[in-house]
């Protein structure tokens, strides 16, 4: 009888670990989905070319990032440069 009880204890422990791991990982996935939406609230500090520190709302920043090409960078430099 003791052998049957030990075997059932092992299977119940294994089931408990599998179920609890699945629940914790599912909760973390759901939390990450909702936390990303709330991260857009608030402000971020940026330094301008003149050296002043400004705060910008995060909702005004684009969500998709893209790489700036050289022609666009050169046009920004010449446009913002004071002669």
N, C-alpha and C positions, 0 to 999 in steps of 0.2 A: 504494500500500500504506500509506503514512503516513496518508493521509486516513482509511482504514478503522480504523486503530489509534487515531487521535484520537477518532473517533466512538464507538468502543467504550469508550475511557477515560472520555468524558463520561457515557455511560449507566451505566457501572459506578460512577462517583463519585456519580451521582444515586441509584442504587439503594442504595449504601452510606449516603448521608446519610438517605434515607427510612427504611431499616431501623434505623439507629442511633438516629434520632430517635424512632421507634416504641418501641424497646427502653428507651430512657431514660425516656420518658414513662410507659410501662407500669410500670417499676420504681418511679417516683415515686408513682404511684397506689397500688400495692401497699404501699409503705412508709407512706404516709399512712393507709391502712386499719389497719395494725397499730400504728402509733404512737398513734393515738387511744385504743386499748384500754389501752396502757401508761401514758398520761397520768393515769389514775385512781389510780395509786399515789402515795403521799406525803401530805403535809399542806399545809394552807393556813392563813395567819394572818388572824384576824378581830379586830376591835375591838368590844367589847361596849358597851352603853349606859353602864355604870359607868366605862368607860375602861380596862379591863384587856384585855391582848392574850392571845388564846387560839389554840391550834392545833387544827384539826379535820381528821380523815382525809377525803381526797377521796372515798372510797368511800361515806361517809355523806351526802354532798351529793346532791341530786337532779340527774339529768342533763338533764331538761327544764326550761327556764326559762319563767316565766310572769310577767306583769305583775300587781302588787298593786293592787287597787282601793282607793278612798279609805275605804270603810267598814272594810275589813280593817286598814288602816293606823291609823285612829283607834282601833280596838279594841286594837291592840298598844300604842299610846301610853298609853291609859288603864289598861290592865292592868299595864304595867310601870312606871308612874309611882308614885313613893313620896310619900305625903302627909305 
